[in-house]
């Protein structure tokens, strides 16, 4: 049976203090963050990609309108979002994860926190974000997306905007959710309203604004 690499339940109990310290450091460092949007997406996206440019423009739009931008601090979409935040004159926050492949924080992060444990990092994204904006990405991006909508679905957190950017990219996944999960009754039709889809920075900004004006 596979086990988690470095699983603290199999090793020295002191690891629990490292976990506690990551929560404490995160809470202290981000305690002044009240209006933030987390932006997710592939670390493999190149600067020449339209999604890179779209992420940069979206972050700049949000930043100019008073939102801090939080990313995973890496390359690709994360770099684009931090770049846009910096361009927009806002807070550019990066929550870096220490993994064997060595993710280096991008140069546009102005406030950096580093985490060894994914679950501690995820709590920071959820706790300090007014919205999640999800650009095209892989397993990590979808993990953040599905965890967010699961937390809303199960009422573990209050509803908040979860926005998928790039209708063309996400069309296949949405179609599968509608044509497979709903007929199989593994989700309800109303669960599809937990998230929305957008294609432009203005749409993203408008969705967030409309939600909070309610």
PAPA-79367 format. One record per residue (C-alpha): residue number from 1; residue in one letter; x, y, z. Coordinates in nm, 4 decimals, decimal comma, always signed. Each point is the difference from the previous one (the first is absolute). Example, Ala and Ser with C-alpha at 12.3 -4.5 7.8 and 13.67 -1.06 7.14 Angstrom:
<zanu><resi>1</resi><resn>A</resn><c1>+1,2300</c1><c2>-0,4500</c2><c3>+0,7800</c3></zanu>
<zanu><resi>2</resi><resn>S</resn><c1>+0,1370</c1><c2>+0,3440</c2><c3>-0,0660</c3></zanu>
//
This chain:
<zanu><resi>1</resi><resn>X</resn><c1>+0,0000</c1><c2>+0,0000</c2><c3>+0,0000</c3></zanu>
<zanu><resi>2</resi><resn>X</resn><c1>+0,1508</c1><c2>+0,3381</c2><c3>-0,0994</c3></zanu>
<zanu><resi>3</resi><resn>X</resn><c1>+0,0767</c1><c2>+0,2545</c2><c3>+0,2705</c3></zanu>
<zanu><resi>4</resi><resn>X</resn><c1>+0,0550</c1><c2>+0,3732</c2><c3>-0,0104</c3></zanu>
<zanu><resi>5</resi><resn>X</resn><c1>+0,3636</c1><c2>+0,0912</c2><c3>-0,0446</c3></zanu>
<zanu><resi>6</resi><resn>X</resn><c1>+0,1186</c1><c2>+0,1416</c2><c3>+0,3293</c3></zanu>
<zanu><resi>7</resi><resn>X</resn><c1>-0,3284</c1><c2>-0,0936</c2><c3>+0,1673</c3></zanu>
<zanu><resi>8</resi><resn>X</resn><c1>+0,0324</c1><c2>+0,1489</c2><c3>+0,3497</c3></zanu>
<zanu><resi>9</resi><resn>X</resn><c1>-0,2058</c1><c2>-0,2842</c2><c3>+0,1506</c3></zanu>
<zanu><resi>10</resi><resn>X</resn><c1>+0,2838</c1><c2>-0,2375</c2><c3>-0,0922</c3></zanu>
<zanu><resi>11</resi><resn>X</resn><c1>+0,2823</c1><c2>+0,2200</c2><c3>+0,1227</c3></zanu>
<zanu><resi>12</resi><resn>X</resn><c1>+0,0961</c1><c2>+0,2135</c2><c3>+0,2976</c3></zanu>
<zanu><resi>13</resi><resn>X</resn><c1>-0,2929</c1><c2>+0,1712</c2><c3>+0,1767</c3></zanu>
<zanu><resi>14</resi><resn>X</resn><c1>+0,1861</c1><c2>+0,3321</c2><c3>-0,0064</c3></zanu>
<zanu><resi>15</resi><resn>X</resn><c1>-0,1229</c1><c2>+0,0469</c2><c3>-0,3569</c3></zanu>
<zanu><resi>16</resi><resn>X</resn><c1>-0,3312</c1><c2>+0,1122</c2><c3>+0,1438</c3></zanu>
<zanu><resi>17</resi><resn>X</resn><c1>+0,1761</c1><c2>+0,3136</c2><c3>+0,1231</c3></zanu>
<zanu><resi>18</resi><resn>X</resn><c1>+0,1194</c1><c2>+0,0765</c2><c3>-0,3533</c3></zanu>
<zanu><resi>19</resi><resn>X</resn><c1>-0,3592</c1><c2>-0,0224</c2><c3>-0,1152</c3></zanu>
<zanu><resi>20</resi><resn>X</resn><c1>-0,1151</c1><c2>+0,2281</c2><c3>+0,2812</c3></zanu>
<zanu><resi>21</resi><resn>X</resn><c1>+0,2743</c1><c2>+0,2494</c2><c3>-0,0833</c3></zanu>
<zanu><resi>22</resi><resn>X</resn><c1>-0,1092</c1><c2>+0,0152</c2><c3>-0,3646</c3></zanu>
<zanu><resi>23</resi><resn>X</resn><c1>-0,3535</c1><c2>+0,0871</c2><c3>+0,1067</c3></zanu>
<zanu><resi>24</resi><resn>X</resn><c1>+0,1162</c1><c2>+0,2579</c2><c3>+0,2555</c3></zanu>
<zanu><resi>25</resi><resn>X</resn><c1>+0,2461</c1><c2>+0,1655</c2><c3>-0,2408</c3></zanu>
<zanu><resi>26</resi><resn>X</resn><c1>-0,2622</c1><c2>+0,0087</c2><c3>-0,2739</c3></zanu>
<zanu><resi>27</resi><resn>X</resn><c1>-0,2683</c1><c2>+0,1501</c2><c3>+0,2220</c3></zanu>
<zanu><resi>28</resi><resn>X</resn><c1>+0,2382</c1><c2>+0,2634</c2><c3>+0,1324</c3></zanu>
<zanu><resi>29</resi><resn>X</resn><c1>+0,1422</c1><c2>+0,0988</c2><c3>-0,3373</c3></zanu>
<zanu><resi>30</resi><resn>X</resn><c1>-0,3379</c1><c2>+0,0226</c2><c3>-0,1744</c3></zanu>
<zanu><resi>31</resi><resn>X</resn><c1>-0,2020</c1><c2>+0,1444</c2><c3>+0,2877</c3></zanu>
<zanu><resi>32</resi><resn>X</resn><c1>-0,0231</c1><c2>+0,3401</c2><c3>-0,1725</c3></zanu>
<zanu><resi>33</resi><resn>X</resn><c1>-0,1279</c1><c2>-0,1461</c2><c3>-0,3282</c3></zanu>
<zanu><resi>34</resi><resn>X</resn><c1>-0,3721</c1><c2>+0,0721</c2><c3>-0,0251</c3></zanu>
<zanu><resi>35</resi><resn>X</resn><c1>-0,0721</c1><c2>+0,0389</c2><c3>-0,3731</c3></zanu>
<zanu><resi>36</resi><resn>X</resn><c1>+0,1887</c1><c2>-0,2632</c2><c3>-0,1974</c3></zanu>
<zanu><resi>37</resi><resn>X</resn><c1>-0,0578</c1><c2>-0,2221</c2><c3>-0,3008</c3></zanu>
<zanu><resi>38</resi><resn>X</resn><c1>+0,1900</c1><c2>-0,3252</c2><c3>-0,0526</c3></zanu>
<zanu><resi>39</resi><resn>X</resn><c1>+0,0989</c1><c2>-0,0811</c2><c3>-0,3564</c3></zanu>
<zanu><resi>40</resi><resn>X</resn><c1>+0,0850</c1><c2>-0,3560</c2><c3>-0,1013</c3></zanu>
<zanu><resi>41</resi><resn>X</resn><c1>+0,1346</c1><c2>-0,1533</c2><c3>-0,3204</c3></zanu>
<zanu><resi>42</resi><resn>X</resn><c1>+0,2738</c1><c2>-0,2032</c2><c3>-0,1587</c3></zanu>
<zanu><resi>43</resi><resn>X</resn><c1>+0,3636</c1><c2>+0,0633</c2><c3>+0,0845</c3></zanu>
<zanu><resi>44</resi><resn>X</resn><c1>+0,0797</c1><c2>-0,1215</c2><c3>-0,3536</c3></zanu>
<zanu><resi>45</resi><resn>X</resn><c1>-0,1797</c1><c2>+0,2815</c2><c3>-0,1805</c3></zanu>
<zanu><resi>46</resi><resn>X</resn><c1>+0,2459</c1><c2>+0,2030</c2><c3>-0,2094</c3></zanu>
<zanu><resi>47</resi><resn>X</resn><c1>+0,0089</c1><c2>+0,3825</c2><c3>-0,0124</c3></zanu>
<zanu><resi>48</resi><resn>X</resn><c1>-0,0987</c1><c2>-0,0236</c2><c3>-0,3677</c3></zanu>
<zanu><resi>49</resi><resn>X</resn><c1>-0,3266</c1><c2>-0,1747</c2><c3>+0,0894</c3></zanu>
<zanu><resi>50</resi><resn>X</resn><c1>-0,3252</c1><c2>+0,1937</c2><c3>-0,0212</c3></zanu>
<zanu><resi>51</resi><resn>X</resn><c1>-0,0912</c1><c2>-0,1357</c2><c3>+0,3413</c3></zanu>
<zanu><resi>52</resi><resn>X</resn><c1>+0,3195</c1><c2>+0,1443</c2><c3>+0,1509</c3></zanu>
<zanu><resi>53</resi><resn>X</resn><c1>-0,0902</c1><c2>+0,3406</c2><c3>-0,1383</c3></zanu>
<zanu><resi>54</resi><resn>X</resn><c1>-0,3602</c1><c2>-0,0394</c2><c3>+0,1116</c3></zanu>
<zanu><resi>55</resi><resn>X</resn><c1>+0,1088</c1><c2>-0,0895</c2><c3>+0,3541</c3></zanu>
<zanu><resi>56</resi><resn>X</resn><c1>+0,2300</c1><c2>+0,3017</c2><c3>+0,0106</c3></zanu>
<zanu><resi>57</resi><resn>X</resn><c1>-0,2778</c1><c2>+0,2320</c2><c3>-0,1209</c3></zanu>
<zanu><resi>58</resi><resn>X</resn><c1>-0,2519</c1><c2>-0,1486</c2><c3>+0,2418</c3></zanu>
<zanu><resi>59</resi><resn>X</resn><c1>+0,2307</c1><c2>+0,0408</c2><c3>+0,2987</c3></zanu>
<zanu><resi>60</resi><resn>X</resn><c1>+0,0814</c1><c2>+0,3576</c2><c3>-0,1029</c3></zanu>
<zanu><resi>61</resi><resn>X</resn><c1>-0,3716</c1><c2>+0,0819</c2><c3>-0,0294</c3></zanu>
<zanu><resi>62</resi><resn>X</resn><c1>-0,0753</c1><c2>-0,1420</c2><c3>+0,3440</c3></zanu>
<zanu><resi>63</resi><resn>X</resn><c1>+0,3069</c1><c2>+0,1598</c2><c3>+0,1536</c3></zanu>
<zanu><resi>64</resi><resn>X</resn><c1>-0,0900</c1><c2>+0,3450</c2><c3>-0,1308</c3></zanu>
<zanu><resi>65</resi><resn>X</resn><c1>-0,3391</c1><c2>-0,0422</c2><c3>+0,1622</c3></zanu>
<zanu><resi>66</resi><resn>X</resn><c1>+0,1349</c1><c2>-0,0701</c2><c3>+0,3468</c3></zanu>
<zanu><resi>67</resi><resn>X</resn><c1>+0,0487</c1><c2>-0,3766</c2><c3>+0,0067</c3></zanu>
<zanu><resi>68</resi><resn>X</resn><c1>+0,3160</c1><c2>-0,1711</c2><c3>+0,1172</c3></zanu>
<zanu><resi>69</resi><resn>X</resn><c1>+0,1033</c1><c2>-0,2901</c2><c3>-0,2219</c3></zanu>
<zanu><resi>70</resi><resn>X</resn><c1>+0,0989</c1><c2>-0,3359</c2><c3>+0,1472</c3></zanu>
<zanu><resi>71</resi><resn>X</resn><c1>+0,1654</c1><c2>-0,2749</c2><c3>-0,2053</c3></zanu>
<zanu><resi>72</resi><resn>X</resn><c1>+0,2046</c1><c2>-0,3118</c2><c3>+0,0573</c3></zanu>
<zanu><resi>73</resi><resn>X</resn><c1>+0,3128</c1><c2>+0,2114</c2><c3>-0,0717</c3></zanu>
<zanu><resi>74</resi><resn>X</resn><c1>+0,1234</c1><c2>-0,2156</c2><c3>-0,2875</c3></zanu>
<zanu><resi>75</resi><resn>X</resn><c1>+0,0425</c1><c2>+0,0451</c2><c3>-0,3732</c3></zanu>
<zanu><resi>76</resi><resn>X</resn><c1>-0,2571</c1><c2>+0,0118</c2><c3>-0,2799</c3></zanu>
<zanu><resi>77</resi><resn>X</resn><c1>-0,3446</c1><c2>+0,1303</c2><c3>+0,0926</c3></zanu>
<zanu><resi>78</resi><resn>X</resn><c1>+0,1192</c1><c2>+0,0709</c2><c3>+0,3547</c3></zanu>
<zanu><resi>79</resi><resn>X</resn><c1>+0,2820</c1><c2>+0,2176</c2><c3>-0,1285</c3></zanu>
<zanu><resi>80</resi><resn>X</resn><c1>-0,2384</c1><c2>+0,1791</c2><c3>-0,2359</c3></zanu>
<zanu><resi>81</resi><resn>X</resn><c1>-0,2417</c1><c2>+0,0762</c2><c3>+0,2840</c3></zanu>
<zanu><resi>82</resi><resn>X</resn><c1>+0,2729</c1><c2>+0,1294</c2><c3>+0,2320</c3></zanu>
<zanu><resi>83</resi><resn>X</resn><c1>+0,1355</c1><c2>+0,2082</c2><c3>-0,2877</c3></zanu>
<zanu><resi>84</resi><resn>X</resn><c1>-0,3438</c1><c2>+0,1502</c2><c3>-0,0587</c3></zanu>
<zanu><resi>85</resi><resn>X</resn><c1>-0,0454</c1><c2>+0,0705</c2><c3>+0,3700</c3></zanu>
<zanu><resi>86</resi><resn>X</resn><c1>+0,3301</c1><c2>+0,1833</c2><c3>+0,0135</c3></zanu>
<zanu><resi>87</resi><resn>X</resn><c1>-0,0853</c1><c2>+0,1919</c2><c3>-0,3153</c3></zanu>
<zanu><resi>88</resi><resn>X</resn><c1>-0,3326</c1><c2>+0,0982</c2><c3>+0,1526</c3></zanu>
<zanu><resi>89</resi><resn>X</resn><c1>+0,1721</c1><c2>+0,1331</c2><c3>+0,3109</c3></zanu>
<zanu><resi>90</resi><resn>X</resn><c1>-0,1540</c1><c2>-0,2541</c2><c3>+0,2348</c3></zanu>
<zanu><resi>91</resi><resn>X</resn><c1>+0,1160</c1><c2>-0,2595</c2><c3>+0,2473</c3></zanu>
<zanu><resi>92</resi><resn>X</resn><c1>+0,1621</c1><c2>-0,2932</c2><c3>-0,1840</c3></zanu>
<zanu><resi>93</resi><resn>X</resn><c1>-0,0023</c1><c2>-0,2999</c2><c3>+0,2344</c3></zanu>
<zanu><resi>94</resi><resn>X</resn><c1>+0,1587</c1><c2>-0,3373</c2><c3>-0,0681</c3></zanu>
<zanu><resi>95</resi><resn>X</resn><c1>-0,0576</c1><c2>-0,3184</c2><c3>+0,2007</c3></zanu>
<zanu><resi>96</resi><resn>X</resn><c1>+0,2886</c1><c2>-0,2178</c2><c3>-0,1113</c3></zanu>
<zanu><resi>97</resi><resn>X</resn><c1>+0,0049</c1><c2>-0,3770</c2><c3>+0,0537</c3></zanu>
<zanu><resi>98</resi><resn>X</resn><c1>+0,3251</c1><c2>-0,1777</c2><c3>+0,0806</c3></zanu>
<zanu><resi>99</resi><resn>X</resn><c1>-0,0043</c1><c2>-0,3103</c2><c3>-0,2207</c3></zanu>
<zanu><resi>100</resi><resn>X</resn><c1>+0,2720</c1><c2>-0,2303</c2><c3>-0,1361</c3></zanu>
<zanu><resi>101</resi><resn>X</resn><c1>-0,0159</c1><c2>+0,1626</c2><c3>-0,3457</c3></zanu>
<zanu><resi>102</resi><resn>X</resn><c1>+0,0977</c1><c2>+0,3294</c2><c3>+0,1653</c3></zanu>
<zanu><resi>103</resi><resn>X</resn><c1>-0,2540</c1><c2>+0,2637</c2><c3>-0,0942</c3></zanu>
<zanu><resi>104</resi><resn>X</resn><c1>+0,1764</c1><c2>+0,3361</c2><c3>+0,0016</c3></zanu>
<zanu><resi>105</resi><resn>X</resn><c1>-0,2094</c1><c2>+0,3055</c2><c3>+0,0855</c3></zanu>
<zanu><resi>106</resi><resn>X</resn><c1>-0,0495</c1><c2>+0,2297</c2><c3>-0,2972</c3></zanu>
<zanu><resi>107</resi><resn>X</resn><c1>+0,1582</c1><c2>+0,3461</c2><c3>+0,0063</c3></zanu>
<zanu><resi>108</resi><resn>X</resn><c1>-0,3316</c1><c2>+0,1864</c2><c3>+0,0153</c3></zanu>
<zanu><resi>109</resi><resn>X</resn><c1>-0,0939</c1><c2>-0,1216</c2><c3>+0,3491</c3></zanu>
<zanu><resi>110</resi><resn>X</resn><c1>+0,0309</c1><c2>+0,2798</c2><c3>+0,2557</c3></zanu>
<zanu><resi>111</resi><resn>X</resn><c1>-0,1198</c1><c2>-0,2006</c2><c3>+0,3038</c3></zanu>
<zanu><resi>112</resi><resn>X</resn><c1>+0,1197</c1><c2>-0,3583</c2><c3>+0,0195</c3></zanu>
<zanu><resi>113</resi><resn>X</resn><c1>-0,0973</c1><c2>-0,2832</c2><c3>+0,2324</c3></zanu>
<zanu><resi>114</resi><resn>X</resn><c1>+0,1419</c1><c2>-0,3514</c2><c3>-0,0338</c3></zanu>
<zanu><resi>115</resi><resn>X</resn><c1>-0,1743</c1><c2>-0,3234</c2><c3>+0,0945</c3></zanu>
<zanu><resi>116</resi><resn>X</resn><c1>+0,1092</c1><c2>-0,3588</c2><c3>+0,0307</c3></zanu>
<zanu><resi>117</resi><resn>X</resn><c1>-0,3544</c1><c2>-0,1335</c2><c3>+0,0347</c3></zanu>
<zanu><resi>118</resi><resn>X</resn><c1>-0,2570</c1><c2>+0,0422</c2><c3>-0,2770</c3></zanu>
<zanu><resi>119</resi><resn>X</resn><c1>-0,2935</c1><c2>-0,0068</c2><c3>+0,2422</c3></zanu>
<zanu><resi>120</resi><resn>X</resn><c1>+0,1349</c1><c2>+0,2934</c2><c3>+0,2033</c3></zanu>
<zanu><resi>121</resi><resn>X</resn><c1>+0,0449</c1><c2>+0,1981</c2><c3>-0,3205</c3></zanu>
<zanu><resi>122</resi><resn>X</resn><c1>-0,3529</c1><c2>-0,0839</c2><c3>-0,1161</c3></zanu>
<zanu><resi>123</resi><resn>X</resn><c1>-0,1460</c1><c2>+0,1376</c2><c3>+0,3215</c3></zanu>
<zanu><resi>124</resi><resn>X</resn><c1>+0,1699</c1><c2>+0,3344</c2><c3>-0,0683</c3></zanu>
<zanu><resi>125</resi><resn>X</resn><c1>-0,1472</c1><c2>+0,0214</c2><c3>-0,3508</c3></zanu>
<zanu><resi>126</resi><resn>X</resn><c1>-0,3510</c1><c2>-0,0723</c2><c3>+0,1273</c3></zanu>
<zanu><resi>127</resi><resn>X</resn><c1>+0,0168</c1><c2>+0,2129</c2><c3>+0,3146</c3></zanu>
<zanu><resi>128</resi><resn>X</resn><c1>+0,1282</c1><c2>+0,3204</c2><c3>-0,1576</c3></zanu>
<zanu><resi>129</resi><resn>X</resn><c1>-0,1696</c1><c2>+0,0001</c2><c3>-0,3415</c3></zanu>
<zanu><resi>130</resi><resn>X</resn><c1>-0,3172</c1><c2>+0,1781</c2><c3>-0,1040</c3></zanu>
<zanu><resi>131</resi><resn>X</resn><c1>+0,0022</c1><c2>-0,2000</c2><c3>-0,3255</c3></zanu>
<zanu><resi>132</resi><resn>X</resn><c1>+0,1858</c1><c2>-0,2771</c2><c3>-0,1827</c3></zanu>
<zanu><resi>133</resi><resn>X</resn><c1>+0,0862</c1><c2>+0,0647</c2><c3>-0,3658</c3></zanu>
<zanu><resi>134</resi><resn>X</resn><c1>+0,1002</c1><c2>-0,3228</c2><c3>-0,1730</c3></zanu>
<zanu><resi>135</resi><resn>X</resn><c1>+0,1939</c1><c2>+0,0163</c2><c3>-0,3264</c3></zanu>
<zanu><resi>136</resi><resn>X</resn><c1>+0,0910</c1><c2>-0,3022</c2><c3>-0,2161</c3></zanu>
<zanu><resi>137</resi><resn>X</resn><c1>+0,2197</c1><c2>-0,2406</c2><c3>+0,1909</c3></zanu>
<zanu><resi>138</resi><resn>X</resn><c1>+0,0685</c1><c2>-0,3579</c2><c3>+0,0951</c3></zanu>
<zanu><resi>139</resi><resn>X</resn><c1>-0,0520</c1><c2>-0,2200</c2><c3>+0,3033</c3></zanu>
<zanu><resi>140</resi><resn>X</resn><c1>+0,1016</c1><c2>+0,2640</c2><c3>+0,2549</c3></zanu>
<zanu><resi>141</resi><resn>X</resn><c1>-0,2331</c1><c2>+0,2599</c2><c3>-0,1494</c3></zanu>
<zanu><resi>142</resi><resn>X</resn><c1>-0,2918</c1><c2>-0,2418</c2><c3>-0,0127</c3></zanu>
<zanu><resi>143</resi><resn>X</resn><c1>+0,0751</c1><c2>-0,1102</c2><c3>+0,3547</c3></zanu>
<zanu><resi>144</resi><resn>X</resn><c1>-0,0413</c1><c2>+0,3587</c2><c3>+0,1224</c3></zanu>
<zanu><resi>145</resi><resn>X</resn><c1>-0,3144</c1><c2>+0,0466</c2><c3>-0,2091</c3></zanu>
<zanu><resi>146</resi><resn>X</resn><c1>-0,1747</c1><c2>-0,3189</c2><c3>+0,1118</c3></zanu>
<zanu><resi>147</resi><resn>X</resn><c1>+0,0933</c1><c2>+0,0494</c2><c3>+0,3631</c3></zanu>
<zanu><resi>148</resi><resn>X</resn><c1>-0,1471</c1><c2>+0,3515</c2><c3>-0,0059</c3></zanu>
<zanu><resi>149</resi><resn>X</resn><c1>-0,3316</c1><c2>-0,1045</c2><c3>-0,1537</c3></zanu>
<zanu><resi>150</resi><resn>X</resn><c1>-0,0170</c1><c2>-0,3026</c2><c3>+0,2326</c3></zanu>
<zanu><resi>151</resi><resn>X</resn><c1>+0,0401</c1><c2>+0,2245</c2><c3>+0,3041</c3></zanu>
<zanu><resi>152</resi><resn>X</resn><c1>-0,2811</c1><c2>+0,2212</c2><c3>-0,1283</c3></zanu>
<zanu><resi>153</resi><resn>X</resn><c1>-0,2189</c1><c2>-0,2968</c2><c3>-0,0953</c3></zanu>
<zanu><resi>154</resi><resn>X</resn><c1>+0,0374</c1><c2>-0,1580</c2><c3>+0,3448</c3></zanu>
<zanu><resi>155</resi><resn>X</resn><c1>-0,0470</c1><c2>+0,3399</c2><c3>+0,1716</c3></zanu>
<zanu><resi>156</resi><resn>X</resn><c1>+0,3340</c1><c2>-0,0183</c2><c3>+0,1732</c3></zanu>
<zanu><resi>157</resi><resn>X</resn><c1>+0,0635</c1><c2>+0,3563</c2><c3>-0,1195</c3></zanu>
<zanu><resi>158</resi><resn>X</resn><c1>-0,2333</c1><c2>+0,2801</c2><c3>-0,1087</c3></zanu>
<zanu><resi>159</resi><resn>X</resn><c1>-0,0645</c1><c2>+0,0257</c2><c3>-0,3753</c3></zanu>
<zanu><resi>160</resi><resn>X</resn><c1>+0,2448</c1><c2>+0,2209</c2><c3>-0,1880</c3></zanu>
<zanu><resi>161</resi><resn>X</resn><c1>+0,0796</c1><c2>+0,0557</c2><c3>-0,3701</c3></zanu>
<zanu><resi>162</resi><resn>X</resn><c1>+0,1852</c1><c2>-0,2886</c2><c3>-0,1639</c3></zanu>
<zanu><resi>163</resi><resn>X</resn><c1>+0,0703</c1><c2>+0,1053</c2><c3>-0,3578</c3></zanu>
<zanu><resi>164</resi><resn>X</resn><c1>+0,1404</c1><c2>-0,2208</c2><c3>-0,2756</c3></zanu>
<zanu><resi>165</resi><resn>X</resn><c1>+0,1741</c1><c2>+0,2113</c2><c3>-0,2640</c3></zanu>
<zanu><resi>166</resi><resn>X</resn><c1>+0,0073</c1><c2>-0,1300</c2><c3>-0,3563</c3></zanu>
<zanu><resi>167</resi><resn>X</resn><c1>-0,3327</c1><c2>-0,1458</c2><c3>-0,1129</c3></zanu>
<zanu><resi>168</resi><resn>X</resn><c1>+0,1667</c1><c2>-0,1831</c2><c3>-0,2886</c3></zanu>
<zanu><resi>169</resi><resn>X</resn><c1>+0,2504</c1><c2>-0,1719</c2><c3>+0,2289</c3></zanu>
<zanu><resi>170</resi><resn>X</resn><c1>-0,2518</c1><c2>-0,1013</c2><c3>+0,2671</c3></zanu>
<zanu><resi>171</resi><resn>X</resn><c1>-0,2856</c1><c2>-0,0948</c2><c3>-0,2367</c3></zanu>
<zanu><resi>172</resi><resn>X</resn><c1>+0,0808</c1><c2>-0,3720</c2><c3>-0,0004</c3></zanu>
<zanu><resi>173</resi><resn>X</resn><c1>+0,0103</c1><c2>-0,0235</c2><c3>+0,3789</c3></zanu>
<zanu><resi>174</resi><resn>X</resn><c1>-0,3245</c1><c2>+0,1925</c2><c3>+0,0414</c3></zanu>
<zanu><resi>175</resi><resn>X</resn><c1>-0,1681</c1><c2>-0,2142</c2><c3>-0,2647</c3></zanu>
<zanu><resi>176</resi><resn>X</resn><c1>+0,1096</c1><c2>-0,3153</c2><c3>+0,1865</c3></zanu>
<zanu><resi>177</resi><resn>X</resn><c1>-0,1334</c1><c2>+0,1338</c2><c3>+0,3291</c3></zanu>
<zanu><resi>178</resi><resn>X</resn><c1>-0,3368</c1><c2>+0,0759</c2><c3>-0,1591</c3></zanu>
<zanu><resi>179</resi><resn>X</resn><c1>-0,0348</c1><c2>-0,3149</c2><c3>-0,2084</c3></zanu>
<zanu><resi>180</resi><resn>X</resn><c1>+0,1512</c1><c2>-0,2549</c2><c3>+0,2375</c3></zanu>
<zanu><resi>181</resi><resn>X</resn><c1>-0,0160</c1><c2>+0,1084</c2><c3>+0,3624</c3></zanu>
<zanu><resi>182</resi><resn>X</resn><c1>-0,3462</c1><c2>+0,1563</c2><c3>-0,0063</c3></zanu>
<zanu><resi>183</resi><resn>X</resn><c1>-0,1702</c1><c2>-0,2975</c2><c3>-0,1733</c3></zanu>
<zanu><resi>184</resi><resn>X</resn><c1>+0,1787</c1><c2>-0,2359</c2><c3>+0,2393</c3></zanu>
<zanu><resi>185</resi><resn>X</resn><c1>-0,1302</c1><c2>+0,2181</c2><c3>+0,2863</c3></zanu>
<zanu><resi>186</resi><resn>X</resn><c1>+0,3464</c1><c2>+0,0349</c2><c3>+0,1522</c3></zanu>
<zanu><resi>187</resi><resn>X</resn><c1>-0,0555</c1><c2>+0,3775</c2><c3>+0,0004</c3></zanu>
<zanu><resi>188</resi><resn>X</resn><c1>-0,3100</c1><c2>+0,2185</c2><c3>-0,0248</c3></zanu>
<zanu><resi>189</resi><resn>X</resn><c1>-0,0764</c1><c2>+0,2444</c2><c3>-0,2808</c3></zanu>
<zanu><resi>190</resi><resn>X</resn><c1>+0,0256</c1><c2>+0,2818</c2><c3>+0,2520</c3></zanu>
<zanu><resi>191</resi><resn>X</resn><c1>+0,3613</c1><c2>-0,0987</c2><c3>+0,0727</c3></zanu>
<zanu><resi>192</resi><resn>X</resn><c1>+0,0923</c1><c2>+0,1351</c2><c3>-0,3436</c3></zanu>
<zanu><resi>193</resi><resn>X</resn><c1>-0,0878</c1><c2>+0,3471</c2><c3>+0,1278</c3></zanu>
<zanu><resi>194</resi><resn>X</resn><c1>+0,2827</c1><c2>-0,0120</c2><c3>+0,2551</c3></zanu>
<zanu><resi>195</resi><resn>X</resn><c1>+0,2413</c1><c2>+0,1141</c2><c3>-0,2707</c3></zanu>
<zanu><resi>196</resi><resn>X</resn><c1>-0,0158</c1><c2>+0,2232</c2><c3>-0,3072</c3></zanu>
<zanu><resi>197</resi><resn>X</resn><c1>+0,1960</c1><c2>+0,0349</c2><c3>-0,3234</c3></zanu>
<zanu><resi>198</resi><resn>X</resn><c1>+0,1570</c1><c2>+0,3171</c2><c3>-0,1397</c3></zanu>
<zanu><resi>199</resi><resn>X</resn><c1>+0,2210</c1><c2>+0,0960</c2><c3>-0,2929</c3></zanu>
<zanu><resi>200</resi><resn>X</resn><c1>+0,1135</c1><c2>+0,3562</c2><c3>+0,0694</c3></zanu>
<zanu><resi>201</resi><resn>X</resn><c1>+0,1463</c1><c2>+0,1990</c2><c3>+0,2915</c3></zanu>
<zanu><resi>202</resi><resn>X</resn><c1>-0,3104</c1><c2>+0,2193</c2><c3>+0,0063</c3></zanu>
<zanu><resi>203</resi><resn>X</resn><c1>-0,2264</c1><c2>-0,3051</c2><c3>+0,0315</c3></zanu>
<zanu><resi>204</resi><resn>X</resn><c1>+0,2051</c1><c2>-0,1292</c2><c3>+0,2924</c3></zanu>
<zanu><resi>205</resi><resn>X</resn><c1>-0,0113</c1><c2>+0,3379</c2><c3>+0,1734</c3></zanu>
<zanu><resi>206</resi><resn>X</resn><c1>-0,3741</c1><c2>+0,0383</c2><c3>-0,0625</c3></zanu>
<zanu><resi>207</resi><resn>X</resn><c1>-0,0836</c1><c2>-0,3470</c2><c3>+0,1343</c3></zanu>
<zanu><resi>208</resi><resn>X</resn><c1>+0,1875</c1><c2>+0,0713</c2><c3>+0,3231</c3></zanu>
<zanu><resi>209</resi><resn>X</resn><c1>-0,1549</c1><c2>+0,3461</c2><c3>+0,0379</c3></zanu>
<zanu><resi>210</resi><resn>X</resn><c1>-0,3543</c1><c2>-0,1232</c2><c3>-0,0655</c3></zanu>
<zanu><resi>211</resi><resn>X</resn><c1>+0,0392</c1><c2>-0,2779</c2><c3>+0,2534</c3></zanu>
<zanu><resi>212</resi><resn>X</resn><c1>+0,1015</c1><c2>+0,2345</c2><c3>+0,2826</c3></zanu>
<zanu><resi>213</resi><resn>X</resn><c1>-0,2520</c1><c2>+0,2694</c2><c3>-0,0913</c3></zanu>
<zanu><resi>214</resi><resn>X</resn><c1>-0,2726</c1><c2>-0,2522</c2><c3>+0,0786</c3></zanu>
//
